[in-house]
């Protein structure tokens, strides 16, 4: 029996060493990123979500292995019990595992589409930059926060891309479902030239608010008469003014009014086929408010035509850029919130060996309260709001209690517990974000990972 028991015991020790190196007890804090991102995109979890979860797990484990490889000299003094300093795993093996896990994560992300691959590449670059360069700099916590935010965006993008390819319908009540029912008016690129205006008034209000005249006459020739003078009282002009100004010499005021009317800009609204006609209101801030959006151009007399949308909306804002890369806008807020929590936990972890910092746990406690308040009060009432509020309370209790103890007594032991509590609080936070996004069932499913994480944490430390 000794010949059989010995190899099994060695194999068990090797597995335990790799479990400690990869922090397998912290793995349960990863799937919630992609699931929260999918909920924020308004799409049910699908094959893309599964690929994003697999890619996230691989990149997370790659970061753990690379972290211990980069800190092997420092751990030899401060944490000699870790696998590499204790000699249970060689540095070359840890580095090889980090490279293999990174490649596997990128491959899985590529199966979900190019946008997902781009985000996973950015995530992998952030992880490697943190472990090799940024960890001991002021940018270290921000880099970790950015990595967590990118993980959420990767899950949302992978889920949405797969849903679009398969033609899946978003859940009722989600943001994507509501956007599908929004009516829009589009002017066709080519429209038959009607003989008479269709569905639009045959006459347009004049620029100065006076009598109307046919649209074609305004567009064909500039005003030559004293239009503004027609609107002035006879007491101002010295008599009644005829439309053509014939029969008497115009007064100086009439002459000035004629020149102003001739030089005033006139709106011309036309479709790409120059046939669609729309009512143009009087001059003001809402001049183009009633013109349907689409392939319509707005041109002033004597000036070049340009797309109407560019005149109305101006240059695209920052929020339009994520959509161009396949990132749903609804995932930006959950990504930022999870990134803020990760930044706070990483800041506290910088003193987990020696302790002595009060400011970091206090700041993390404040951040926890703010994040719980934001997540626990969604805009849309309903079952999701109730579930989100309850999960946000669980998050606040899990992280807040640990941070409070470290703030009251910043010893190394309590600081390490604060870091562990902040990591474990990721799960209820991700669950609350999923419920806030309209998927309370997904949020409750994420909470099912808590007992598993707690049980495994008793054997392998999350830090």
VEXLO-210860 format. One line per field, with one value per residue (C-alpha): residue in one letter; x, y, z. Coordinates in steps of 0.05 Angstrom, whole numbers. Layout:
N
resn <- c(a; ...)
east <- c(X; ...)
north <- c(Y; ...)
up <- c(Z; ...)
***
This chain:
463
resn <- c(x; x; x; x; x; x; x; x; x; x; x; x; x; x; x; x; x; x; x; x; x; x; x; x; x; x; x; x; x; x; x; x; x; x; x; x; x; x; x; x; x; x; x; x; x; x; x; x; x; x; x; x; x; x; x; x; x; x; x; x; x; x; x; x; x; x; x; x; x; x; x; x; x; x; x; x; x; x; x; x; x; x; x; x; x; x; x; x; x; x; x; x; x; x; x; x; x; x; x; x; x; x; x; x; x; x; x; x; x; x; x; x; x; x; x; x; x; x; x; x; x; x; x; x; x; x; x; x; x; x; x; x; x; x; x; x; x; x; x; x; x; x; x; x; x; x; x; x; x; x; x; x; x; x; x; x; x; x; x; x; x; x; x; x; x; x; x; x; x; x; x; x; x; x; x; x; x; x; x; x; x; x; x; x; x; x; x; x; x; x; x; x; x; x; x; x; x; x; x; x; x; x; x; x; x; x; x; x; x; x; x; x; x; x; x; x; x; x; x; x; x; x; x; x; x; x; x; x; x; x; x; x; x; x; x; x; x; x; x; x; x; x; x; x; x; x; x; x; x; x; x; x; x; x; x; x; x; x; x; x; x; x; x; x; x; x; x; x; x; x; x; x; x; x; x; x; x; x; x; x; x; x; x; x; x; x; x; x; x; x; x; x; x; x; x; x; x; x; x; x; x; x; x; x; x; x; x; x; x; x; x; x; x; x; x; x; x; x; x; x; x; x; x; x; x; x; x; x; x; x; x; x; x; x; x; x; x; x; x; x; x; x; x; x; x; x; x; x; x; x; x; x; x; x; x; x; x; x; x; x; x; x; x; x; x; x; x; x; x; x; x; x; x; x; x; x; x; x; x; x; x; x; x; x; x; x; x; x; x; x; x; x; x; x; x; x; x; x; x; x; x; x; x; x; x; x; x; x; x; x; x; x; x; x; x; x; x; x; x; x; x; x; x; x; x; x; x; x; x; x; x; x; x; x; x; x; x; x; x; x; x; x; x; x; x; x; x; x; x; x; x; x; x; x; x; x; x; x; x; x; x; x; x)
east <- c(0; 56; 74; 3; -9; 55; 39; -32; -7; 43; -11; -56; -2; 11; -62; -65; -4; -36; -101; -64; -26; -89; -133; -188; -232; -236; -258; -331; -325; -313; -376; -419; -383; -407; -477; -484; -461; -512; -568; -548; -551; -623; -608; -615; -550; -531; -472; -434; -443; -413; -354; -343; -345; -294; -249; -255; -237; -176; -151; -165; -124; -69; -65; -59; -3; 34; 25; 61; 115; 129; 128; 169; 228; 182; 141; 204; 210; 137; 98; 145; 86; 64; 75; 134; 176; 162; 188; 123; 117; 175; 176; 180; 118; 79; 100; 83; 14; 2; 18; -24; -84; -79; -78; -137; -177; -164; -184; -250; -264; -251; -306; -356; -337; -286; -312; -306; -236; -216; -241; -208; -142; -148; -164; -104; -58; -84; -72; -1; 15; -10; 29; 94; 96; 38; 27; 73; 56; 0; -36; -41; -111; -138; -110; -145; -210; -203; -192; -257; -295; -269; -292; -363; -362; -334; -393; -444; -413; -406; -479; -507; -465; -488; -560; -558; -528; -580; -638; -658; -711; -692; -735; -798; -788; -713; -680; -668; -740; -766; -720; -748; -818; -797; -828; -783; -795; -746; -748; -733; -671; -709; -781; -826; -835; -908; -946; -977; -952; -971; -987; -958; -987; -981; -960; -908; -908; -865; -799; -826; -892; -933; -973; -955; -935; -923; -862; -836; -837; -797; -746; -740; -727; -704; -753; -751; -809; -811; -838; -820; -846; -913; -918; -901; -957; -972; -954; -881; -874; -912; -969; -994; -943; -961; -930; -888; -872; -899; -936; -892; -822; -805; -787; -717; -748; -780; -714; -678; -733; -727; -652; -659; -713; -670; -608; -644; -631; -688; -697; -705; -722; -719; -709; -652; -699; -719; -793; -813; -840; -849; -879; -827; -845; -826; -754; -732; -695; -744; -738; -720; -758; -815; -773; -770; -701; -671; -640; -661; -618; -625; -596; -598; -606; -539; -503; -483; -529; -507; -541; -596; -574; -507; -541; -587; -543; -473; -412; -422; -415; -373; -431; -438; -367; -378; -437; -393; -349; -407; -410; -481; -489; -527; -465; -423; -453; -447; -376; -358; -390; -353; -289; -298; -307; -246; -205; -225; -208; -141; -123; -136; -95; -32; -26; -49; 22; 42; -25; -26; -70; -135; -150; -156; -209; -248; -248; -269; -325; -351; -347; -385; -442; -446; -446; -499; -543; -536; -548; -604; -647; -660; -702; -754; -798; -818; -792; -723; -720; -739; -688; -634; -647; -641; -577; -547; -559; -523; -465; -461; -461; -408; -358; -377; -368; -298; -276; -303; -264; -200; -213; -222; -161; -115; -75; -47; -96; -158; -132; -126; -196; -220; -189; -221; -288; -283; -268; -326; -372; -363; -414; -474; -454; -455; -521; -551; -527; -560; -625; -620; -612; -679; -656; -673; -670; -599; -581; -608; -570; -506; -519; -520; -444; -435; -440; -391; -342; -347; -336; -275; -246; -238; -188; -154; -146; -174; -112)
north <- c(0; 50; 45; 64; 116; 154; 175; 193; 236; 271; 283; 312; 359; 381; 397; 435; 476; 495; 511; 559; 590; 601; 622; 575; 598; 667; 638; 644; 720; 718; 690; 745; 797; 768; 754; 825; 851; 807; 832; 904; 892; 868; 799; 731; 692; 652; 618; 684; 692; 623; 639; 704; 669; 618; 673; 712; 651; 637; 709; 714; 652; 675; 739; 699; 655; 715; 754; 700; 694; 769; 771; 709; 747; 791; 731; 695; 747; 765; 702; 643; 594; 609; 555; 586; 608; 542; 504; 466; 500; 525; 596; 570; 527; 587; 631; 577; 568; 643; 645; 583; 609; 677; 644; 600; 660; 699; 639; 631; 705; 702; 651; 704; 755; 808; 860; 809; 791; 864; 873; 809; 832; 898; 859; 813; 872; 906; 843; 833; 907; 907; 845; 864; 940; 977; 937; 978; 1045; 1095; 1069; 998; 1002; 1039; 984; 931; 970; 977; 902; 887; 938; 908; 840; 865; 898; 835; 794; 845; 850; 775; 764; 819; 798; 726; 748; 790; 734; 684; 733; 722; 769; 807; 797; 838; 902; 906; 966; 929; 906; 977; 1005; 956; 985; 1058; 1084; 1121; 1160; 1152; 1188; 1138; 1148; 1148; 1171; 1181; 1254; 1270; 1321; 1350; 1352; 1288; 1291; 1361; 1430; 1462; 1528; 1546; 1601; 1659; 1675; 1737; 1707; 1742; 1717; 1650; 1634; 1569; 1528; 1527; 1602; 1612; 1562; 1585; 1660; 1704; 1756; 1820; 1859; 1896; 1838; 1865; 1932; 1900; 1881; 1950; 1998; 2053; 2105; 2079; 2079; 2143; 2108; 2040; 1998; 1957; 1888; 1911; 1981; 2013; 2080; 2119; 2127; 2079; 2111; 2099; 2052; 2011; 2008; 1983; 1931; 1907; 1897; 1860; 1814; 1799; 1782; 1742; 1666; 1622; 1549; 1496; 1426; 1372; 1297; 1262; 1256; 1330; 1310; 1302; 1367; 1382; 1440; 1489; 1528; 1599; 1616; 1596; 1543; 1489; 1503; 1431; 1397; 1373; 1348; 1272; 1243; 1199; 1212; 1284; 1345; 1415; 1469; 1544; 1584; 1593; 1543; 1470; 1416; 1369; 1313; 1338; 1295; 1330; 1398; 1375; 1332; 1359; 1315; 1248; 1249; 1202; 1155; 1138; 1110; 1046; 1028; 1032; 978; 933; 953; 966; 1032; 999; 960; 1023; 1038; 967; 964; 1030; 1008; 942; 977; 1026; 969; 933; 997; 1005; 932; 936; 1000; 965; 904; 945; 944; 873; 850; 903; 937; 1007; 1042; 1073; 1118; 1061; 1020; 1084; 1104; 1034; 1036; 1102; 1074; 1012; 1054; 1096; 1035; 999; 1061; 1066; 992; 985; 1040; 1024; 1070; 1018; 992; 919; 852; 868; 930; 891; 837; 888; 925; 861; 839; 908; 903; 836; 868; 926; 880; 833; 887; 942; 899; 877; 948; 976; 926; 943; 1018; 1010; 965; 966; 905; 859; 804; 849; 882; 814; 798; 863; 845; 776; 807; 855; 799; 756; 816; 815; 760; 795; 859; 825; 793; 861; 890; 833; 845; 919; 905; 870; 798; 781; 707; 713; 753; 698; 646; 685; 686; 611; 614; 643; 577; 544; 602; 602; 527; 528; 589; 547; 504; 555; 628; 679; 723)
up <- c(0; 12; -62; -80; -26; -40; -112; -93; -37; -82; -134; -81; -57; -128; -140; -75; -95; -161; -126; -81; -139; -180; -119; -142; -84; -117; -183; -163; -165; -240; -275; -246; -288; -354; -327; -300; -368; -404; -360; -371; -447; -440; -469; -439; -427; -488; -520; -523; -448; -436; -480; -443; -376; -400; -427; -362; -319; -361; -360; -285; -271; -317; -276; -212; -238; -268; -202; -162; -215; -214; -137; -125; -94; -52; -29; -8; 48; 63; 43; 43; 48; -24; -76; -113; -53; -18; -79; -94; -163; -205; -232; -304; -294; -266; -324; -375; -343; -347; -421; -437; -398; -433; -502; -483; -459; -522; -565; -528; -535; -610; -617; -593; -646; -662; -613; -557; -579; -579; -508; -484; -515; -477; -414; -422; -435; -372; -330; -354; -347; -276; -255; -289; -282; -250; -187; -143; -174; -162; -224; -196; -165; -225; -271; -231; -233; -308; -315; -278; -319; -384; -360; -352; -420; -452; -424; -449; -518; -527; -506; -550; -611; -606; -597; -660; -701; -678; -682; -609; -580; -517; -455; -450; -412; -425; -456; -521; -526; -514; -568; -619; -610; -618; -683; -731; -794; -851; -917; -973; -1014; -1080; -1081; -1143; -1160; -1144; -1184; -1122; -1050; -1013; -939; -931; -938; -1006; -977; -925; -874; -894; -860; -826; -805; -859; -918; -948; -1019; -1057; -1038; -1110; -1117; -1053; -1076; -1148; -1140; -1083; -1057; -1098; -1068; -1004; -963; -895; -916; -929; -857; -830; -811; -861; -809; -810; -886; -902; -939; -962; -997; -1058; -1067; -1126; -1101; -1166; -1169; -1120; -1096; -1038; -972; -941; -891; -946; -983; -920; -908; -980; -974; -909; -938; -999; -957; -903; -904; -924; -902; -955; -933; -984; -988; -1024; -1084; -1078; -1076; -1003; -973; -899; -860; -837; -773; -761; -743; -674; -633; -655; -729; -747; -691; -735; -794; -796; -787; -840; -908; -907; -922; -897; -941; -935; -999; -1031; -986; -992; -968; -912; -872; -828; -769; -768; -762; -708; -665; -679; -671; -638; -563; -520; -507; -581; -587; -547; -591; -653; -623; -605; -531; -507; -471; -414; -394; -381; -312; -284; -310; -276; -210; -208; -227; -170; -120; -147; -142; -68; -51; -87; -49; 17; -4; -9; 66; 80; 98; 149; 163; 195; 143; 167; 107; 56; 96; 111; 38; 18; 69; 39; -31; -9; 18; -45; -91; -50; -53; -129; -143; -91; -122; -195; -237; -258; -201; -197; -176; -201; -159; -96; -110; -126; -61; -20; -56; -48; 27; 28; -10; 38; 98; 70; 49; 98; 160; 139; 120; 186; 227; 189; 198; 273; 281; 220; 239; 185; 204; 200; 137; 104; 126; 96; 30; 32; 50; -7; -56; -30; -34; -110; -116; -83; -118; -187; -169; -150; -216; -254; -218; -229; -303; -306; -293; -220; -235; -260; -198; -152; -193; -183; -108; -111; -118; -48; -10; -58; -52; 24; 29; -16; 18; 81; 45; -2; 16; -33; -23)
***
